[in-house]
Amino acid sequence: MLIVAILGINSVRAQLDVSFHLGMLFPRGDFAASRIDDGVIAWNSETERAGAGSGFSAGLNFRYNDYYAEGWGIIATADLFFNTPNSDVEDWEKDVIFELEEQEELTDFGVTVPHYINIPIMMGLNYQHCYADNIKIWGEAEIGVNIGALTNFKLFRSGEYDYYDSYDYEYTTIYSYTPNASFAFQFGAGIMTHDRYSLGVHFYSLGSQKIKGKHLEEHFFNGEHYSYKEDFSFKSINPKLLTISLGYHF
């Protein structure tokens, strides 16, 4: 019985392909668009333009192939996507810093704009075809759920006014965003060599994500503390991305 169990485990292992992937992300459509020069961007205004720039991805892929399936396999994947702001948003951030630098009364300041984080978890089908010795071509499609989030927007400045009297002040405003869960799908194709290395191109649609959360403002004025907090809700964004990834298969 022990020998049969060991043979069964080895058979399952032979049919299970586990791979680790690293890749680049290229946002598409409104997810990449922006009008931040007009002060309009999804994380602070009523627009679907998200201003996402290129990013990177890392993920795991599990593929189970039955001996009789003739190239078909069931796959499950979990990925981490991270997109930095695009060049328009980065330029806007630099302009804000420049304007703050011009204010002589300021002693400290800073601004941090949001980055986008997405975690798609999916299942689907994969088909592989042996094209030549040690070379396979493949295609796949998946559906699942995506967890989308934004890092905080933060603006801070402190300084000293000296008019009739001298006084110190600090001002901080923070937008913190609530994560979203949404329906997502992807499809892609690629090539594998020596059952060890792969190159893939995918298109991801990560669903509708509502931009909402809490807005906090804090003021310190001559030792006195004032704070203000409110919920906010803007429009939804629809992240769409093209990915190019390299995989290593264990």
ROGU-274366 format. One record per residue: residue number from 0; x, z, y of N, C-alpha, C, O, CB in turn. Coordinates in steps of 0.02 Angstrom, whole numbers. Glycine has a CB too. Layout:
REM ROGU-274366
num|n_c1|n_c3|n_c2|ca_c1|ca_c3|ca_c2|c_c1|c_c3|c_c2|o_c1|o_c3|o_c2|cb_c1|cb_c3|cb_c2
NUM|X|Z|Y|X|Z|Y|X|Z|Y|X|Z|Y|X|Z|Y
...
REM end
This chain:
REM ROGU-274366
num|n_c1|n_c3|n_c2|ca_c1|ca_c3|ca_c2|c_c1|c_c3|c_c2|o_c1|o_c3|o_c2|cb_c1|cb_c3|cb_c2
0|41|0|-60|0|0|0|43|0|63|27|-34|112|-47|60|0
1|98|38|62|142|41|120|172|-27|134|177|-47|192|196|93|109
2|192|-63|80|222|-129|89|172|-177|119|189|-218|162|248|-156|22
3|108|-173|96|56|-217|122|44|-202|196|36|-249|236|-9|-207|82
4|44|-137|215|34|-119|284|90|-145|329|78|-170|384|28|-43|291
5|152|-139|303|209|-163|343|206|-238|352|219|-264|406|276|-144|309
6|188|-274|298|181|-346|303|126|-365|352|133|-415|388|167|-377|235
7|71|-327|353|16|-340|400|37|-330|471|20|-370|515|-43|-296|384
8|75|-276|484|100|-263|552|147|-319|574|143|-342|631|137|-195|555
9|192|-341|530|237|-395|548|200|-459|562|221|-498|605|288|-406|492
10|144|-471|524|104|-531|536|73|-529|605|73|-580|640|50|-538|483
11|46|-470|625|16|-464|691|68|-474|745|56|-507|795|-17|-395|700
12|128|-444|733|181|-453|783|200|-526|792|214|-548|847|242|-413|763
13|200|-562|737|218|-633|740|167|-672|780|183|-725|808|225|-662|671
14|105|-648|783|52|-683|817|42|-658|889|1|-686|925|-12|-676|779
15|77|-607|908|69|-578|975|130|-595|1018|186|-575|1002|59|-502|971
16|118|-631|1072|171|-649|1119|163|-607|1182|111|-609|1214|170|-726|1135
17|215|-569|1199|214|-528|1259|266|-555|1308|324|-566|1288|228|-452|1242
18|247|-566|1370|294|-594|1418|289|-558|1485|237|-531|1503|282|-669|1427
19|345|-559|1521|350|-531|1588|363|-588|1636|405|-631|1623|405|-477|1592
20|327|-588|1694|331|-643|1741|348|-619|1811|326|-566|1833|265|-682|1741
21|388|-659|1846|402|-650|1917|388|-716|1952|403|-769|1926|476|-627|1929
22|358|-712|2011|340|-774|2044|334|-769|2119|343|-716|2149|276|-799|2017
23|319|-827|2149|307|-833|2221|233|-848|2232|202|-882|2192|353|-888|2252
24|207|-823|2288|136|-832|2306|131|-874|2370|169|-864|2418|101|-763|2316
25|84|-921|2369|72|-963|2427|-2|-962|2443|-41|-995|2409|98|-1037|2414
26|-23|-925|2495|-94|-919|2511|-124|-985|2534|-89|-1026|2564|-105|-866|2564
27|-189|-993|2521|-223|-1055|2538|-285|-1040|2581|-310|-984|2579|-243|-1094|2475
28|-308|-1090|2618|-371|-1084|2655|-370|-1030|2708|-319|-1017|2740|-426|-1072|2608
29|-428|-997|2716|-435|-945|2767|-390|-885|2753|-375|-847|2799|-507|-922|2771
30|-370|-876|2691|-325|-820|2676|-258|-828|2712|-225|-779|2729|-313|-813|2600
31|-238|-891|2724|-176|-905|2759|-185|-916|2834|-138|-910|2872|-142|-965|2729
32|-247|-933|2855|-259|-952|2925|-260|-890|2970|-270|-834|2947|-325|-990|2931
33|-249|-902|3035|-249|-846|3083|-260|-871|3153|-246|-929|3169|-183|-806|3079
34|-287|-826|3195|-291|-837|3268|-267|-773|3302|-297|-750|3351|-365|-857|3291
35|-214|-745|3277|-191|-681|3301|-168|-686|3374|-166|-635|3409|-134|-654|3258
36|-150|-747|3397|-130|-754|3467|-189|-741|3514|-179|-724|3573|-102|-825|3480
37|-250|-747|3488|-310|-730|3526|-335|-660|3510|-389|-640|3531|-365|-782|3513
38|-296|-623|3472|-317|-556|3452|-368|-555|3397|-400|-503|3385|-344|-520|3511
39|-376|-611|3362|-428|-617|3311|-395|-623|3242|-362|-673|3228|-475|-677|3324
40|-404|-573|3200|-377|-573|3132|-423|-529|3090|-455|-484|3115|-303|-547|3131
41|-426|-542|3025|-476|-511|2982|-472|-435|2981|-523|-402|2973|-470|-536|2912
42|-412|-408|2989|-406|-335|2983|-422|-298|3048|-417|-236|3051|-337|-317|2961
43|-441|-335|3102|-464|-299|3162|-521|-334|3199|-540|-312|3253|-406|-290|3209
44|-549|-388|3170|-600|-427|3205|-649|-458|3156|-639|-456|3095|-567|-482|3248
45|-703|-485|3184|-754|-518|3144|-734|-591|3129|-759|-637|3160|-822|-516|3182
46|-689|-599|3082|-666|-665|3060|-645|-662|2988|-630|-608|2961|-608|-691|3105
47|-644|-720|2955|-621|-724|2886|-547|-745|2882|-519|-749|2828|-665|-773|2846
48|-517|-759|2939|-446|-778|2940|-402|-717|2927|-401|-670|2967|-427|-812|3008
49|-366|-718|2872|-330|-657|2850|-258|-655|2872|-228|-602|2873|-333|-652|2776
50|-228|-713|2891|-160|-713|2915|-108|-693|2864|-57|-664|2881|-154|-668|2972
51|-121|-708|2800|-73|-690|2747|-18|-742|2743|-30|-802|2749|-108|-683|2679
52|43|-719|2733|100|-763|2722|119|-767|2649|83|-741|2606|159|-741|2764
53|175|-798|2635|199|-803|2567|215|-733|2540|225|-686|2578|260|-849|2562
54|218|-728|2474|231|-663|2444|262|-670|2376|287|-724|2358|167|-622|2440
55|261|-616|2338|290|-617|2270|242|-584|2222|197|-548|2242|358|-582|2269
56|253|-599|2158|210|-571|2106|252|-548|2047|307|-572|2036|158|-623|2083
57|224|-501|2010|253|-477|1947|196|-461|1900|144|-435|1921|300|-415|1958
58|205|-477|1836|150|-464|1791|168|-468|1718|223|-489|1700|95|-512|1804
59|121|-446|1676|127|-448|1604|73|-493|1575|17|-495|1600|122|-377|1573
60|92|-529|1522|46|-574|1489|48|-560|1414|102|-557|1384|64|-649|1503
61|-11|-550|1384|-17|-540|1312|-56|-598|1283|-112|-613|1306|-51|-470|1295
62|-28|-631|1233|-62|-688|1201|-65|-676|1126|-15|-664|1093|-24|-754|1216
63|-127|-679|1099|-137|-672|1026|-159|-739|999|-207|-769|1023|-189|-617|1010
64|-123|-763|948|-136|-827|918|-150|-819|844|-107|-795|806|-78|-876|930
65|-209|-839|823|-225|-839|751|-193|-900|718|-188|-953|747|-303|-840|741
66|-171|-890|656|-135|-943|620|-176|-1006|614|-149|-1062|616|-115|-918|550
67|-242|-998|607|-286|-1056|597|-313|-1085|662|-354|-1131|661|-344|-1035|551
68|-292|-1059|718|-321|-1080|782|-292|-1146|809|-319|-1174|856|-312|-1026|834
69|-237|-1171|778|-207|-1235|796|-192|-1240|871|-217|-1285|905|-252|-1292|775
70|-153|-1194|897|-130|-1196|966|-170|-1154|1014|-145|-1139|1069|-131|-1265|989
71|-230|-1134|996|-271|-1093|1040|-252|-1020|1034|-235|-996|980|-345|-1102|1024
72|-254|-984|1090|-240|-913|1090|-282|-876|1141|-305|-905|1190|-167|-901|1104
73|-293|-813|1129|-328|-769|1176|-275|-733|1218|-227|-706|1191|-375|-718|1139
74|-284|-733|1284|-235|-702|1327|-267|-647|1370|-326|-648|1385|-202|-755|1373
75|-226|-599|1387|-245|-546|1434|-186|-536|1482|-128|-532|1460|-264|-479|1397
76|-199|-531|1546|-146|-526|1596|-160|-471|1647|-218|-456|1661|-135|-593|1631
77|-108|-443|1673|-112|-394|1728|-55|-410|1776|3|-413|1756|-108|-320|1702
78|-72|-420|1840|-22|-440|1889|-26|-397|1951|-76|-364|1965|-32|-514|1909
79|29|-397|1988|33|-366|2053|54|-419|2103|107|-449|2097|83|-305|2054
80|10|-432|2153|24|-481|2206|36|-443|2272|-1|-396|2288|-34|-532|2213
81|86|-465|2309|102|-434|2373|116|-489|2424|164|-527|2416|162|-385|2367
82|74|-493|2475|82|-543|2528|100|-511|2594|65|-466|2617|18|-585|2535
83|153|-534|2624|172|-513|2691|131|-551|2742|98|-600|2724|248|-524|2703
84|130|-530|2806|95|-568|2858|128|-636|2869|188|-645|2856|94|-529|2924
85|89|-684|2893|118|-750|2907|157|-748|2973|159|-697|3007|63|-804|2909
86|186|-805|2992|230|-807|3051|192|-794|3115|220|-765|3162|265|-875|3055
87|128|-814|3119|88|-800|3179|80|-726|3190|87|-701|3246|19|-834|3175
88|65|-689|3136|56|-617|3141|122|-583|3158|124|-537|3198|27|-588|3075
89|176|-606|3128|242|-578|3143|261|-589|3216|289|-545|3247|295|-609|3096
90|245|-649|3242|259|-662|3313|217|-616|3358|242|-591|3408|245|-736|3330
91|153|-607|3340|111|-562|3379|139|-491|3378|139|-457|3429|39|-562|3350
92|163|-469|3321|193|-402|3316|254|-396|3361|264|-345|3394|213|-387|3243
93|295|-448|3363|354|-448|3407|333|-447|3480|366|-413|3521|397|-510|3393
94|279|-483|3497|255|-483|3566|231|-414|3588|244|-392|3644|199|-535|3575
95|196|-380|3543|173|-312|3558|232|-265|3570|232|-226|3617|128|-285|3501
96|282|-271|3527|342|-229|3535|377|-244|3601|400|-199|3636|391|-239|3476
97|381|-309|3618|413|-328|3682|375|-298|3741|406|-273|3788|416|-405|3689
98|308|-301|3739|268|-272|3793|279|-197|3798|280|-169|3853|194|-288|3783
99|285|-164|3742|297|-92|3743|366|-76|3771|375|-27|3807|290|-63|3672
100|414|-118|3754|483|-107|3780|485|-112|3856|527|-81|3888|531|-158|3749
101|439|-152|3885|438|-161|3958|408|-102|3995|414|-97|4056|400|-224|3975
102|376|-57|3958|346|1|3990|398|57|3995|415|90|3946|283|26|3950
103|423|67|4055|480|112|4065|465|185|4048|510|223|4031|504|108|4136
104|400|204|4053|384|275|4041|385|293|3967|384|352|3950|317|291|4070
105|387|242|3923|386|256|3851|454|281|3826|506|254|3844|364|194|3812
106|451|332|3784|512|357|3753|516|338|3679|571|338|3650|516|433|3760
107|459|322|3649|458|301|3578|395|259|3567|344|269|3600|459|364|3530
108|399|211|3521|341|169|3508|353|131|3442|409|128|3416|328|119|3567
109|300|103|3415|305|63|3354|238|34|3335|185|61|3353|332|106|3297
110|239|-22|3300|178|-54|3276|192|-79|3205|245|-107|3191|155|-112|3323
111|144|-70|3160|149|-92|3091|85|-130|3073|30|-103|3079|160|-33|3042
112|92|-192|3052|33|-233|3035|22|-231|2959|69|-220|2921|42|-306|3060
113|-40|-243|2937|-56|-238|2866|-23|-292|2823|-10|-348|2845|-130|-241|2857
114|-10|-273|2761|10|-319|2708|-46|-318|2655|-84|-270|2650|79|-298|2676
115|-51|-373|2617|-104|-378|2568|-78|-364|2497|-26|-390|2477|-136|-448|2571
116|-115|-323|2461|-99|-307|2391|-159|-326|2348|-216|-308|2364|-82|-231|2383
117|-147|-363|2294|-199|-381|2247|-175|-369|2176|-118|-383|2159|-220|-455|2257
118|-220|-343|2135|-204|-329|2065|-257|-362|2021|-308|-330|2006|-200|-251|2052
119|-247|-425|2000|-295|-457|1956|-283|-438|1883|-227|-441|1859|-292|-533|1964
120|-336|-420|1849|-334|-403|1777|-384|-449|1743|-444|-446|1758|-351|-326|1764
121|-361|-491|1696|-402|-545|1671|-394|-556|1596|-346|-533|1565|-387|-609|1708
122|-442|-592|1567|-439|-616|1498|-463|-688|1496|-504|-709|1537|-481|-571|1451
123|-437|-726|1447|-459|-795|1441|-428|-829|1381|-409|-797|1332|-442|-832|1503
124|-423|-896|1386|-397|-938|1332|-336|-975|1354|-329|-995|1412|-450|-986|1307
125|-290|-986|1307|-229|-1023|1318|-220|-1074|1262|-233|-1059|1203|-166|-975|1323
126|-199|-1134|1280|-186|-1184|1229|-114|-1208|1235|-91|-1225|1290|-235|-1244|1235
127|-78|-1210|1179|-9|-1233|1178|-3|-1294|1133|-35|-1299|1081|38|-1177|1154
128|40|-1341|1154|53|-1401|1115|128|-1412|1111|163|-1411|1161|17|-1463|1147
129|153|-1421|1050|224|-1434|1041|240|-1506|1062|218|-1553|1029|245|-1422|966
130|276|-1513|1116|292|-1579|1143|354|-1608|1111|359|-1668|1098|301|-1575|1219
131|402|-1565|1097|465|-1585|1064|496|-1522|1035|470|-1467|1041|514|-1620|1115
132|553|-1531|1002|587|-1472|974|602|-1422|1030|632|-1439|1080|653|-1493|939
133|579|-1360|1018|592|-1304|1065|558|-1313|1133|576|-1278|1180|666|-1296|1074
134|511|-1359|1139|475|-1369|1202|400|-1370|1188|376|-1406|1145|497|-1435|1236
135|364|-1329|1226|291|-1327|1222|263|-1336|1292|291|-1313|1341|266|-1261|1190
136|206|-1370|1296|168|-1372|1358|104|-1333|1347|77|-1331|1291|153|-1445|1380
137|78|-1301|1399|21|-1258|1390|-25|-1260|1451|-4|-1277|1507|43|-1186|1377
138|-87|-1243|1440|-136|-1234|1493|-179|-1174|1477|-186|-1154|1420|-179|-1298|1501
139|-209|-1144|1529|-248|-1084|1518|-299|-1074|1574|-293|-1102|1628|-203|-1023|1511
140|-348|-1032|1559|-398|-1013|1609|-421|-942|1593|-426|-923|1535|-459|-1063|1609
141|-434|-903|1646|-454|-832|1637|-506|-813|1689|-512|-844|1741|-392|-786|1643
142|-543|-761|1672|-588|-728|1719|-575|-653|1714|-548|-629|1663|-663|-746|1705
143|-594|-616|1766|-585|-544|1764|-602|-512|1830|-645|-535|1867|-514|-528|1745
144|-568|-457|1844|-580|-419|1904|-516|-413|1945|-461|-408|1917|-609|-348|1887
145|-523|-413|2011|-465|-403|2055|-476|-341|2097|-530|-329|2124|-454|-465|2100
146|-423|-301|2103|-423|-243|2149|-383|-264|2210|-322|-276|2206|-393|-179|2114
147|-417|-269|2268|-384|-290|2329|-378|-233|2379|-423|-192|2386|-422|-348|2360
148|-321|-231|2414|-309|-178|2462|-264|-203|2518|-228|-252|2510|-278|-116|2428
149|-267|-168|2575|-223|-181|2632|-185|-117|2648|-212|-62|2643|-263|-207|2693
150|-123|-125|2668|-87|-69|2696|-113|-55|2766|-148|-97|2794|-10|-82|2697
151|-97|3|2794|-125|24|2859|-98|-16|2918|-41|-39|2918|-110|98|2870
152|-142|-24|2967|-119|-46|3033|-106|17|3074|-147|63|3075|-172|-92|3068
153|-49|20|3109|-32|79|3148|2|59|3213|47|17|3213|14|126|3107
154|-20|90|3267|10|81|3333|25|150|3361|-20|192|3365|-36|40|3381
155|88|161|3380|109|227|3405|149|218|3469|190|172|3474|150|266|3352
156|136|262|3517|179|263|3576|178|333|3607|128|369|3604|155|209|3628
157|233|350|3636|239|414|3671|281|404|3733|323|358|3736|270|469|3624
158|270|447|3782|307|439|3844|297|497|3892|269|549|3874|287|375|3877
159|321|486|3952|317|539|4003|298|506|4070|333|463|4096|385|577|4010
160|241|527|4096|220|504|4162|245|552|4216|249|612|4204|142|498|4165
161|262|526|4273|286|568|4328|256|541|4393|288|503|4429|364|569|4331
162|195|562|4407|162|544|4470|162|606|4515|215|627|4538|89|517|4459
163|104|636|4527|102|699|4564|132|755|4523|166|799|4548|30|716|4585
164|118|751|4457|147|799|4410|176|760|4352|157|703|4338|94|851|4386
165|223|793|4317|253|763|4258|216|788|4196|202|848|4189|328|779|4254
166|201|742|4152|168|764|4089|187|716|4033|200|657|4043|91|767|4098
167|188|744|3972|204|706|3912|140|686|3876|88|719|3882|249|748|3864
168|144|631|3839|86|611|3800|109|573|3738|163|543|3736|38|567|3842
169|67|574|3686|75|533|3626|8|502|3609|-45|533|3617|102|575|3566
170|10|440|3586|-51|405|3567|-40|369|3501|9|332|3494|-75|356|3623
171|-84|379|3452|-80|346|3387|-148|320|3368|-198|355|3372|-53|395|3333
172|-150|257|3347|-212|229|3319|-196|200|3250|-146|165|3241|-242|173|3365
173|-238|216|3201|-227|195|3132|-292|166|3104|-345|196|3111|-203|255|3089
174|-287|108|3073|-341|80|3033|-321|86|2960|-271|56|2939|-357|5|3053
175|-358|124|2921|-346|128|2848|-403|93|2813|-461|102|2830|-340|203|2825
176|-387|53|2763|-434|7|2733|-454|29|2662|-412|52|2623|-405|-64|2731
177|-518|20|2647|-544|39|2581|-531|-16|2531|-546|-74|2545|-620|54|2585
178|-503|0|2471|-493|-52|2419|-559|-81|2395|-611|-48|2399|-454|-23|2359
179|-555|-143|2371|-614|-179|2346|-602|-201|2274|-546|-214|2254|-628|-240|2390
180|-656|-204|2235|-655|-235|2169|-698|-298|2172|-754|-295|2199|-681|-186|2113
181|-674|-354|2146|-711|-417|2151|-699|-459|2088|-649|-451|2053|-691|-456|2214
182|-746|-504|2076|-739|-553|2021|-684|-602|2039|-678|-624|2096|-806|-590|2008
183|-642|-620|1989|-587|-665|2002|-578|-713|1943|-598|-698|1887|-522|-625|2015
184|-546|-770|1957|-529|-816|1903|-465|-852|1920|-443|-854|1977|-586|-867|1890
185|-434|-880|1868|-373|-919|1878|-369|-972|1824|-396|-965|1769|-311|-873|1876
186|-333|-1026|1840|-317|-1076|1790|-247|-1103|1806|-226|-1103|1863|-370|-1135|1788
187|-212|-1125|1754|-144|-1147|1765|-117|-1185|1706|-150|-1193|1655|-100|-1089|1780
188|-55|-1209|1714|-21|-1247|1662|54|-1237|1670|78|-1214|1722|-40|-1322|1665
189|91|-1253|1616|163|-1245|1621|199|-1269|1559|170|-1305|1518|179|-1174|1632
190|261|-1250|1555|305|-1272|1501|343|-1211|1474|360|-1166|1512|353|-1328|1524
191|358|-1211|1409|396|-1157|1378|453|-1188|1337|444|-1240|1305|351|-1112|1333
192|511|-1156|1338|568|-1180|1299|593|-1125|1253|597|-1067|1273|625|-1204|1345
193|609|-1144|1191|639|-1099|1142|597|-1036|1129|623|-985|1109|709|-1079|1165
194|532|-1041|1141|487|-984|1133|510|-923|1171|494|-866|1153|480|-967|1058
195|547|-934|1225|578|-877|1261|568|-881|1336|556|-830|1369|652|-873|1246
196|572|-941|1365|569|-948|1437|512|-995|1456|499|-1045|1421|636|-974|1466
197|477|-979|1510|421|-1021|1531|420|-1028|1607|445|-985|1644|355|-991|1507
198|391|-1083|1630|379|-1097|1700|306|-1117|1707|283|-1162|1673|427|-1154|1727
199|270|-1083|1752|199|-1096|1759|176|-1103|1831|206|-1074|1876|161|-1041|1726
200|124|-1142|1841|91|-1150|1906|18|-1132|1897|-15|-1157|1852|99|-1224|1933
201|-8|-1088|1941|-76|-1064|1935|-111|-1066|2002|-80|-1062|2055|-78|-993|1907
202|-177|-1072|1999|-220|-1063|2057|-264|-1002|2045|-298|-999|1994|-262|-1126|2072
203|-264|-955|2092|-304|-893|2087|-356|-892|2142|-341|-906|2200|-258|-830|2091
204|-417|-875|2123|-470|-859|2170|-490|-786|2157|-516|-771|2103|-532|-908|2164
205|-478|-743|2205|-483|-671|2193|-548|-640|2218|-554|-578|2220|-425|-636|2225
206|-597|-681|2237|-662|-654|2254|-668|-630|2326|-621|-634|2365|-679|-598|2208
207|-728|-604|2341|-743|-582|2409|-725|-509|2419|-744|-466|2379|-818|-593|2425
208|-686|-495|2472|-663|-427|2485|-686|-407|2556|-666|-438|2605|-586|-422|2478
209|-726|-356|2560|-751|-330|2624|-696|-291|2659|-665|-247|2630|-813|-287|2614
210|-684|-308|2722|-635|-271|2762|-670|-213|2796|-708|-222|2843|-600|-317|2815
211|-658|-153|2771|-690|-93|2798|-644|-34|2786|-597|-37|2747|-760|-82|2766
212|-660|22|2820|-620|82|2812|-632|131|2869|-688|136|2894|-546|64|2808
213|-580|166|2888|-585|217|2941|-535|203|2997|-478|182|2985|-573|287|2912
214|-558|214|3058|-517|206|3117|-504|275|3147|-552|311|3163|-550|158|3170
215|-441|293|3153|-422|359|3179|-380|350|3242|-333|310|3244|-383|399|3126
216|-398|388|3295|-357|391|3355|-340|463|3370|-382|508|3366|-394|358|3416
217|-277|474|3387|-254|542|3405|-216|539|3471|-175|494|3482|-209|572|3349
218|-230|587|3514|-197|591|3579|-169|662|3588|-204|712|3576|-246|573|3638
219|-107|665|3608|-76|729|3628|-58|723|3702|-17|682|3721|-13|747|3583
220|-90|765|3743|-82|761|3815|-64|830|3842|-105|875|3846|-147|733|3849
221|1|837|3862|25|901|3887|9|959|3840|-13|1012|3861|-4|915|3955
222|20|947|3775|8|999|3726|-63|1003|3700|-76|1037|3650|26|1064|3754
223|-110|968|3732|-179|967|3709|-189|910|3658|-162|855|3666|-228|960|3768
224|-229|924|3607|-240|875|3554|-311|850|3555|-358|889|3557|-224|905|3485
225|-318|783|3554|-384|752|3551|-383|701|3493|-335|665|3485|-403|717|3619
226|-437|700|3455|-440|652|3399|-510|621|3396|-559|649|3418|-423|688|3333
227|-510|560|3366|-572|523|3361|-570|483|3296|-519|450|3282|-584|476|3423
228|-624|485|3256|-625|450|3193|-693|417|3184|-745|446|3199|-610|498|3134
229|-693|355|3158|-755|321|3145|-745|271|3087|-689|248|3075|-781|284|3208
230|-800|256|3053|-798|203|3002|-804|136|3036|-836|129|3088|-855|213|2950
231|-773|85|3006|-781|17|3032|-794|-30|2974|-778|-16|2916|-717|-5|3072
232|-824|-87|2990|-839|-138|2940|-837|-206|2974|-876|-219|3020|-908|-125|2905
233|-793|-250|2951|-788|-317|2977|-815|-367|2926|-856|-349|2884|-714|-334|2996
234|-793|-429|2929|-814|-479|2881|-775|-473|2815|-731|-430|2808|-805|-549|2911
235|-792|-516|2767|-757|-519|2703|-705|-574|2704|-713|-625|2738|-807|-529|2645
236|-652|-564|2667|-602|-617|2657|-606|-640|2584|-632|-604|2541|-530|-591|2674
237|-580|-700|2571|-582|-729|2504|-512|-754|2486|-497|-813|2495|-634|-787|2500
238|-469|-709|2460|-401|-730|2445|-397|-785|2392|-425|-778|2337|-360|-669|2422
239|-363|-838|2409|-349|-892|2363|-274|-905|2366|-245|-909|2420|-390|-957|2379
240|-242|-912|2307|-170|-918|2306|-148|-969|2254|-178|-976|2201|-138|-851|2292
241|-94|-1003|2271|-57|-1044|2223|6|-1006|2204|41|-980|2247|-40|-1116|2252
242|20|-1001|2139|77|-962|2116|124|-1006|2074|101|-1051|2039|55|-901|2075
243|188|-993|2080|239|-1023|2037|279|-966|2007|307|-925|2043|285|-1073|2077
244|281|-962|1940|311|-903|1909|357|-922|1851|347|-972|1817|258|-855|1885
245|407|-881|1841|452|-886|1784|437|-829|1737|427|-772|1758|527|-884|1806
246|437|-844|1671|420|-793|1622|474|-786|1569|508|-834|1550|355|-810|1589
247|481|-724|1546|525|-710|1488|482|-681|1433|446|-632|1444|583|-661|1508
248|486|-711|1373|443|-692|1317|483|-650|1267|536|-671|1244|414|-755|1282
249|457|-592|1251|492|-546|1206|480|-564|1133|506|-531|1088|469|-474|1219
REM end
